[in-house]
Amino acid sequence: MTEDCREKSGSGEITDTSTPEAQAQLLLYIVQGLSLVSRAGLDRTAALAAIDTALDGLRA
């Protein structure tokens, strides 16, 4: 995932304001968080909105 972030950052698809390692870690945390929210039966709509907000931070 880190290499994918490095490639996408290099091509301008995602921001280069943080390291590819940090970006990959963020994506991992997002996936883990969604899994936790899903298992807990919490509001899926709110979780997806939070994920969209986090991903907006990666977009170039």
PyMOL Python script that loads the backbone (N, CA, C, O; Angstrom):
from pymol import cmd

cmd.read_pdbstr("""\
ATOM      1  N   MET A   1       0.830  -1.176   0.000  1.00  0.00           N
ATOM      2  CA  MET A   1       0.000   0.000   0.000  1.00  0.00           C
ATOM      3  C   MET A   1       0.886   1.256   0.000  1.00  0.00           C
ATOM      4  O   MET A   1       0.550   2.262  -0.623  1.00  0.00           O
ATOM      5  N   THR A   2       1.999   1.182   0.694  1.00  0.00           N
ATOM      6  CA  THR A   2       2.916   2.325   0.722  1.00  0.00           C
ATOM      7  C   THR A   2       3.417   2.654  -0.675  1.00  0.00           C
ATOM      8  O   THR A   2       3.488   3.822  -1.055  1.00  0.00           O
ATOM      9  N   GLU A   3       3.765   1.626  -1.439  1.00  0.00           N
ATOM     10  CA  GLU A   3       4.265   1.858  -2.794  1.00  0.00           C
ATOM     11  C   GLU A   3       3.175   2.460  -3.673  1.00  0.00           C
ATOM     12  O   GLU A   3       3.455   3.330  -4.499  1.00  0.00           O
ATOM     13  N   ASP A   4       1.946   2.009  -3.505  1.00  0.00           N
ATOM     14  CA  ASP A   4       0.833   2.598  -4.258  1.00  0.00           C
ATOM     15  C   ASP A   4       0.682   4.075  -3.921  1.00  0.00           C
ATOM     16  O   ASP A   4       0.481   4.900  -4.812  1.00  0.00           O
ATOM     17  N   CYS A   5       0.779   4.410  -2.639  1.00  0.00           N
ATOM     18  CA  CYS A   5       0.682   5.820  -2.238  1.00  0.00           C
ATOM     19  C   CYS A   5       1.835   6.621  -2.828  1.00  0.00           C
ATOM     20  O   CYS A   5       1.652   7.763  -3.249  1.00  0.00           O
ATOM     21  N   ARG A   6       3.019   6.024  -2.859  1.00  0.00           N
ATOM     22  CA  ARG A   6       4.178   6.708  -3.440  1.00  0.00           C
ATOM     23  C   ARG A   6       3.934   6.997  -4.920  1.00  0.00           C
ATOM     24  O   ARG A   6       4.205   8.102  -5.391  1.00  0.00           O
ATOM     25  N   GLU A   7       3.421   6.003  -5.653  1.00  0.00           N
ATOM     26  CA  GLU A   7       3.146   6.185  -7.076  1.00  0.00           C
ATOM     27  C   GLU A   7       2.063   7.230  -7.311  1.00  0.00           C
ATOM     28  O   GLU A   7       2.213   8.092  -8.178  1.00  0.00           O
ATOM     29  N   LYS A   8       0.974   7.164  -6.550  1.00  0.00           N
ATOM     30  CA  LYS A   8      -0.123   8.111  -6.718  1.00  0.00           C
ATOM     31  C   LYS A   8       0.303   9.525  -6.346  1.00  0.00           C
ATOM     32  O   LYS A   8      -0.146  10.494  -6.960  1.00  0.00           O
ATOM     33  N   SER A   9       1.162   9.645  -5.349  1.00  0.00           N
ATOM     34  CA  SER A   9       1.663  10.959  -4.965  1.00  0.00           C
ATOM     35  C   SER A   9       2.562  11.520  -6.065  1.00  0.00           C
ATOM     36  O   SER A   9       2.496  12.704  -6.396  1.00  0.00           O
ATOM     37  N   GLY A  10       3.394  10.655  -6.619  1.00  0.00           N
ATOM     38  CA  GLY A  10       4.294  11.074  -7.694  1.00  0.00           C
ATOM     39  C   GLY A  10       3.559  11.506  -8.946  1.00  0.00           C
ATOM     40  O   GLY A  10       4.033  12.375  -9.677  1.00  0.00           O
ATOM     41  N   SER A  11       2.402  10.905  -9.201  1.00  0.00           N
ATOM     42  CA  SER A  11       1.633  11.261 -10.395  1.00  0.00           C
ATOM     43  C   SER A  11       0.650  12.402 -10.136  1.00  0.00           C
ATOM     44  O   SER A  11      -0.039  12.853 -11.050  1.00  0.00           O
ATOM     45  N   GLY A  12       0.588  12.870  -8.876  1.00  0.00           N
ATOM     46  CA  GLY A  12      -0.282  13.988  -8.554  1.00  0.00           C
ATOM     47  C   GLY A  12      -1.713  13.611  -8.222  1.00  0.00           C
ATOM     48  O   GLY A  12      -2.563  14.487  -8.059  1.00  0.00           O
ATOM     49  N   GLU A  13      -1.993  12.312  -8.119  1.00  0.00           N
ATOM     50  CA  GLU A  13      -3.356  11.877  -7.809  1.00  0.00           C
ATOM     51  C   GLU A  13      -3.709  12.082  -6.340  1.00  0.00           C
ATOM     52  O   GLU A  13      -4.865  12.338  -6.002  1.00  0.00           O
ATOM     53  N   ILE A  14      -2.718  11.969  -5.476  1.00  0.00           N
ATOM     54  CA  ILE A  14      -2.932  12.259  -4.055  1.00  0.00           C
ATOM     55  C   ILE A  14      -1.876  13.253  -3.605  1.00  0.00           C
ATOM     56  O   ILE A  14      -0.858  13.457  -4.267  1.00  0.00           O
ATOM     57  N   THR A  15      -2.145  13.857  -2.473  1.00  0.00           N
ATOM     58  CA  THR A  15      -1.260  14.910  -1.969  1.00  0.00           C
ATOM     59  C   THR A  15       0.133  14.384  -1.628  1.00  0.00           C
ATOM     60  O   THR A  15       0.314  13.199  -1.351  1.00  0.00           O
ATOM     61  N   ASP A  16       1.096  15.273  -1.654  1.00  0.00           N
ATOM     62  CA  ASP A  16       2.451  14.904  -1.248  1.00  0.00           C
ATOM     63  C   ASP A  16       2.859  15.632   0.029  1.00  0.00           C
ATOM     64  O   ASP A  16       4.046  15.800   0.306  1.00  0.00           O
ATOM     65  N   THR A  17       1.868  16.059   0.800  1.00  0.00           N
ATOM     66  CA  THR A  17       2.161  16.801   2.030  1.00  0.00           C
ATOM     67  C   THR A  17       2.500  15.894   3.204  1.00  0.00           C
ATOM     68  O   THR A  17       2.907  16.378   4.260  1.00  0.00           O
ATOM     69  N   SER A  18       2.336  14.577   3.034  1.00  0.00           N
ATOM     70  CA  SER A  18       2.759  13.623   4.058  1.00  0.00           C
ATOM     71  C   SER A  18       3.457  12.462   3.359  1.00  0.00           C
ATOM     72  O   SER A  18       3.356  12.303   2.142  1.00  0.00           O
ATOM     73  N   THR A  19       4.153  11.668   4.128  1.00  0.00           N
ATOM     74  CA  THR A  19       4.916  10.571   3.535  1.00  0.00           C
ATOM     75  C   THR A  19       3.986   9.461   3.050  1.00  0.00           C
ATOM     76  O   THR A  19       2.886   9.294   3.577  1.00  0.00           O
ATOM     77  N   PRO A  20       4.423   8.712   2.055  1.00  0.00           N
ATOM     78  CA  PRO A  20       3.621   7.573   1.606  1.00  0.00           C
ATOM     79  C   PRO A  20       3.357   6.570   2.737  1.00  0.00           C
ATOM     80  O   PRO A  20       2.308   5.926   2.776  1.00  0.00           O
ATOM     81  N   GLU A  21       4.312   6.448   3.644  1.00  0.00           N
ATOM     82  CA  GLU A  21       4.133   5.548   4.780  1.00  0.00           C
ATOM     83  C   GLU A  21       2.984   6.007   5.669  1.00  0.00           C
ATOM     84  O   GLU A  21       2.169   5.194   6.104  1.00  0.00           O
ATOM     85  N   ALA A  22       2.919   7.302   5.937  1.00  0.00           N
ATOM     86  CA  ALA A  22       1.841   7.854   6.765  1.00  0.00           C
ATOM     87  C   ALA A  22       0.499   7.738   6.049  1.00  0.00           C
ATOM     88  O   ALA A  22      -0.521   7.465   6.681  1.00  0.00           O
ATOM     89  N   GLN A  23       0.497   7.943   4.745  1.00  0.00           N
ATOM     90  CA  GLN A  23      -0.736   7.814   3.977  1.00  0.00           C
ATOM     91  C   GLN A  23      -1.250   6.378   3.997  1.00  0.00           C
ATOM     92  O   GLN A  23      -2.447   6.145   4.166  1.00  0.00           O
ATOM     93  N   ALA A  24      -0.351   5.422   3.828  1.00  0.00           N
ATOM     94  CA  ALA A  24      -0.738   4.012   3.869  1.00  0.00           C
ATOM     95  C   ALA A  24      -1.266   3.643   5.249  1.00  0.00           C
ATOM     96  O   ALA A  24      -2.233   2.889   5.362  1.00  0.00           O
ATOM     97  N   GLN A  25      -0.644   4.164   6.287  1.00  0.00           N
ATOM     98  CA  GLN A  25      -1.101   3.904   7.658  1.00  0.00           C
ATOM     99  C   GLN A  25      -2.507   4.469   7.859  1.00  0.00           C
ATOM    100  O   GLN A  25      -3.353   3.819   8.473  1.00  0.00           O
ATOM    101  N   LEU A  26      -2.757   5.658   7.353  1.00  0.00           N
ATOM    102  CA  LEU A  26      -4.087   6.254   7.446  1.00  0.00           C
ATOM    103  C   LEU A  26      -5.131   5.364   6.774  1.00  0.00           C
ATOM    104  O   LEU A  26      -6.197   5.121   7.340  1.00  0.00           O
ATOM    105  N   LEU A  27      -4.832   4.886   5.589  1.00  0.00           N
ATOM    106  CA  LEU A  27      -5.769   4.017   4.881  1.00  0.00           C
ATOM    107  C   LEU A  27      -6.030   2.731   5.653  1.00  0.00           C
ATOM    108  O   LEU A  27      -7.163   2.252   5.701  1.00  0.00           O
ATOM    109  N   LEU A  28      -4.988   2.172   6.256  1.00  0.00           N
ATOM    110  CA  LEU A  28      -5.153   0.976   7.077  1.00  0.00           C
ATOM    111  C   LEU A  28      -6.072   1.256   8.259  1.00  0.00           C
ATOM    112  O   LEU A  28      -6.961   0.458   8.559  1.00  0.00           O
ATOM    113  N   TYR A  29      -5.865   2.374   8.925  1.00  0.00           N
ATOM    114  CA  TYR A  29      -6.711   2.738  10.064  1.00  0.00           C
ATOM    115  C   TYR A  29      -8.160   2.954   9.639  1.00  0.00           C
ATOM    116  O   TYR A  29      -9.083   2.603  10.374  1.00  0.00           O
ATOM    117  N   ILE A  30      -8.360   3.527   8.462  1.00  0.00           N
ATOM    118  CA  ILE A  30      -9.717   3.734   7.959  1.00  0.00           C
ATOM    119  C   ILE A  30     -10.409   2.389   7.763  1.00  0.00           C
ATOM    120  O   ILE A  30     -11.556   2.214   8.176  1.00  0.00           O
ATOM    121  N   VAL A  31      -9.724   1.447   7.139  1.00  0.00           N
ATOM    122  CA  VAL A  31     -10.307   0.119   6.904  1.00  0.00           C
ATOM    123  C   VAL A  31     -10.596  -0.572   8.237  1.00  0.00           C
ATOM    124  O   VAL A  31     -11.666  -1.155   8.415  1.00  0.00           O
ATOM    125  N   GLN A  32      -9.654  -0.507   9.164  1.00  0.00           N
ATOM    126  CA  GLN A  32      -9.861  -1.134  10.468  1.00  0.00           C
ATOM    127  C   GLN A  32     -11.021  -0.472  11.212  1.00  0.00           C
ATOM    128  O   GLN A  32     -11.816  -1.155  11.858  1.00  0.00           O
ATOM    129  N   GLY A  33     -11.117   0.825  11.125  1.00  0.00           N
ATOM    130  CA  GLY A  33     -12.188   1.548  11.795  1.00  0.00           C
ATOM    131  C   GLY A  33     -13.546   1.203  11.219  1.00  0.00           C
ATOM    132  O   GLY A  33     -14.508   1.027  11.967  1.00  0.00           O
ATOM    133  N   LEU A  34     -13.640   1.105   9.912  1.00  0.00           N
ATOM    134  CA  LEU A  34     -14.903   0.743   9.278  1.00  0.00           C
ATOM    135  C   LEU A  34     -15.313  -0.671   9.693  1.00  0.00           C
ATOM    136  O   LEU A  34     -16.491  -0.940   9.928  1.00  0.00           O
ATOM    137  N   SER A  35     -14.349  -1.553   9.779  1.00  0.00           N
ATOM    138  CA  SER A  35     -14.632  -2.918  10.222  1.00  0.00           C
ATOM    139  C   SER A  35     -15.176  -2.925  11.644  1.00  0.00           C
ATOM    140  O   SER A  35     -16.139  -3.632  11.943  1.00  0.00           O
ATOM    141  N   LEU A  36     -14.564  -2.143  12.514  1.00  0.00           N
ATOM    142  CA  LEU A  36     -15.010  -2.057  13.904  1.00  0.00           C
ATOM    143  C   LEU A  36     -16.417  -1.471  14.002  1.00  0.00           C
ATOM    144  O   LEU A  36     -17.262  -1.988  14.733  1.00  0.00           O
ATOM    145  N   VAL A  37     -16.658  -0.405  13.274  1.00  0.00           N
ATOM    146  CA  VAL A  37     -17.982   0.230  13.274  1.00  0.00           C
ATOM    147  C   VAL A  37     -19.034  -0.745  12.752  1.00  0.00           C
ATOM    148  O   VAL A  37     -20.142  -0.820  13.282  1.00  0.00           O
ATOM    149  N   SER A  38     -18.676  -1.485  11.715  1.00  0.00           N
ATOM    150  CA  SER A  38     -19.604  -2.445  11.138  1.00  0.00           C
ATOM    151  C   SER A  38     -19.963  -3.538  12.147  1.00  0.00           C
ATOM    152  O   SER A  38     -21.133  -3.888  12.298  1.00  0.00           O
ATOM    153  N   ARG A  39     -18.965  -4.068  12.829  1.00  0.00           N
ATOM    154  CA  ARG A  39     -19.218  -5.126  13.814  1.00  0.00           C
ATOM    155  C   ARG A  39     -20.007  -4.624  15.012  1.00  0.00           C
ATOM    156  O   ARG A  39     -20.774  -5.372  15.618  1.00  0.00           O
ATOM    157  N   ALA A  40     -19.814  -3.356  15.350  1.00  0.00           N
ATOM    158  CA  ALA A  40     -20.509  -2.788  16.503  1.00  0.00           C
ATOM    159  C   ALA A  40     -21.941  -2.379  16.160  1.00  0.00           C
ATOM    160  O   ALA A  40     -22.729  -2.052  17.047  1.00  0.00           O
ATOM    161  N   GLY A  41     -22.266  -2.399  14.882  1.00  0.00           N
ATOM    162  CA  GLY A  41     -23.610  -2.045  14.464  1.00  0.00           C
ATOM    163  C   GLY A  41     -23.907  -0.558  14.559  1.00  0.00           C
ATOM    164  O   GLY A  41     -25.065  -0.162  14.694  1.00  0.00           O
ATOM    165  N   LEU A  42     -22.876   0.261  14.491  1.00  0.00           N
ATOM    166  CA  LEU A  42     -23.065   1.709  14.575  1.00  0.00           C
ATOM    167  C   LEU A  42     -23.534   2.267  13.237  1.00  0.00           C
ATOM    168  O   LEU A  42     -23.587   1.551  12.237  1.00  0.00           O
ATOM    169  N   ASP A  43     -23.869   3.537  13.232  1.00  0.00           N
ATOM    170  CA  ASP A  43     -24.433   4.205  12.062  1.00  0.00           C
ATOM    171  C   ASP A  43     -23.466   4.183  10.878  1.00  0.00           C
ATOM    172  O   ASP A  43     -22.440   4.863  10.882  1.00  0.00           O
ATOM    173  N   ARG A  44     -23.814   3.395   9.876  1.00  0.00           N
ATOM    174  CA  ARG A  44     -22.965   3.244   8.692  1.00  0.00           C
ATOM    175  C   ARG A  44     -22.831   4.553   7.922  1.00  0.00           C
ATOM    176  O   ARG A  44     -21.756   4.857   7.405  1.00  0.00           O
ATOM    177  N   THR A  45     -23.898   5.323   7.840  1.00  0.00           N
ATOM    178  CA  THR A  45     -23.878   6.582   7.105  1.00  0.00           C
ATOM    179  C   THR A  45     -22.869   7.554   7.711  1.00  0.00           C
ATOM    180  O   THR A  45     -22.106   8.197   6.991  1.00  0.00           O
ATOM    181  N   ALA A  46     -22.871   7.654   9.017  1.00  0.00           N
ATOM    182  CA  ALA A  46     -21.921   8.538   9.704  1.00  0.00           C
ATOM    183  C   ALA A  46     -20.493   8.058   9.504  1.00  0.00           C
ATOM    184  O   ALA A  46     -19.586   8.866   9.306  1.00  0.00           O
ATOM    185  N   ALA A  47     -20.289   6.738   9.556  1.00  0.00           N
ATOM    186  CA  ALA A  47     -18.946   6.185   9.353  1.00  0.00           C
ATOM    187  C   ALA A  47     -18.441   6.488   7.951  1.00  0.00           C
ATOM    188  O   ALA A  47     -17.288   6.879   7.774  1.00  0.00           O
ATOM    189  N   LEU A  48     -19.297   6.309   6.960  1.00  0.00           N
ATOM    190  CA  LEU A  48     -18.890   6.583   5.583  1.00  0.00           C
ATOM    191  C   LEU A  48     -18.612   8.066   5.360  1.00  0.00           C
ATOM    192  O   LEU A  48     -17.713   8.414   4.595  1.00  0.00           O
ATOM    193  N   ALA A  49     -19.360   8.932   6.007  1.00  0.00           N
ATOM    194  CA  ALA A  49     -19.106  10.371   5.895  1.00  0.00           C
ATOM    195  C   ALA A  49     -17.742  10.716   6.504  1.00  0.00           C
ATOM    196  O   ALA A  49     -17.008  11.541   5.962  1.00  0.00           O
ATOM    197  N   ALA A  50     -17.414  10.090   7.615  1.00  0.00           N
ATOM    198  CA  ALA A  50     -16.110  10.330   8.243  1.00  0.00           C
ATOM    199  C   ALA A  50     -14.981   9.829   7.349  1.00  0.00           C
ATOM    200  O   ALA A  50     -13.935  10.469   7.246  1.00  0.00           O
ATOM    201  N   ILE A  51     -15.193   8.695   6.709  1.00  0.00           N
ATOM    202  CA  ILE A  51     -14.184   8.158   5.800  1.00  0.00           C
ATOM    203  C   ILE A  51     -14.000   9.079   4.601  1.00  0.00           C
ATOM    204  O   ILE A  51     -12.871   9.330   4.181  1.00  0.00           O
ATOM    205  N   ASP A  52     -15.087   9.579   4.054  1.00  0.00           N
ATOM    206  CA  ASP A  52     -14.985  10.529   2.940  1.00  0.00           C
ATOM    207  C   ASP A  52     -14.169  11.747   3.340  1.00  0.00           C
ATOM    208  O   ASP A  52     -13.358  12.241   2.557  1.00  0.00           O
ATOM    209  N   THR A  53     -14.380  12.229   4.549  1.00  0.00           N
ATOM    210  CA  THR A  53     -13.636  13.384   5.039  1.00  0.00           C
ATOM    211  C   THR A  53     -12.147  13.066   5.139  1.00  0.00           C
ATOM    212  O   THR A  53     -11.308  13.878   4.749  1.00  0.00           O
ATOM    213  N   ALA A  54     -11.823  11.890   5.659  1.00  0.00           N
ATOM    214  CA  ALA A  54     -10.418  11.496   5.766  1.00  0.00           C
ATOM    215  C   ALA A  54      -9.777  11.362   4.384  1.00  0.00           C
ATOM    216  O   ALA A  54      -8.646  11.800   4.175  1.00  0.00           O
ATOM    217  N   LEU A  55     -10.495  10.763   3.454  1.00  0.00           N
ATOM    218  CA  LEU A  55      -9.954  10.595   2.105  1.00  0.00           C
ATOM    219  C   LEU A  55      -9.800  11.919   1.373  1.00  0.00           C
ATOM    220  O   LEU A  55      -8.914  12.065   0.531  1.00  0.00           O
ATOM    221  N   ASP A  56     -10.664  12.893   1.692  1.00  0.00           N
ATOM    222  CA  ASP A  56     -10.509  14.226   1.098  1.00  0.00           C
ATOM    223  C   ASP A  56      -9.139  14.811   1.437  1.00  0.00           C
ATOM    224  O   ASP A  56      -8.564  15.564   0.650  1.00  0.00           O
ATOM    225  N   GLY A  57      -8.631  14.464   2.596  1.00  0.00           N
ATOM    226  CA  GLY A  57      -7.309  14.948   3.003  1.00  0.00           C
ATOM    227  C   GLY A  57      -6.175  14.387   2.172  1.00  0.00           C
ATOM    228  O   GLY A  57      -5.084  14.958   2.143  1.00  0.00           O
ATOM    229  N   LEU A  58      -6.418  13.273   1.493  1.00  0.00           N
ATOM    230  CA  LEU A  58      -5.377  12.675   0.639  1.00  0.00           C
ATOM    231  C   LEU A  58      -5.436  13.180  -0.796  1.00  0.00           C
ATOM    232  O   LEU A  58      -4.445  13.124  -1.523  1.00  0.00           O
ATOM    233  N   ARG A  59      -6.592  13.667  -1.194  1.00  0.00           N
ATOM    234  CA  ARG A  59      -6.731  14.085  -2.591  1.00  0.00           C
ATOM    235  C   ARG A  59      -5.875  15.320  -2.886  1.00  0.00           C
ATOM    236  O   ARG A  59      -5.770  16.245  -2.080  1.00  0.00           O
ATOM    237  N   ALA A  60      -5.279  15.292  -4.056  1.00  0.00           N
ATOM    238  CA  ALA A  60      -4.413  16.410  -4.454  1.00  0.00           C
ATOM    239  C   ALA A  60      -5.260  17.576  -4.941  1.00  0.00           C
ATOM    240  O   ALA A  60      -4.719  18.615  -5.322  1.00  0.00           O
TER     241      ALA A  60
END
""", "prot")
cmd.dss("prot")
cmd.show_as("cartoon", "prot")
cmd.util.cbc("prot")
cmd.orient("prot")
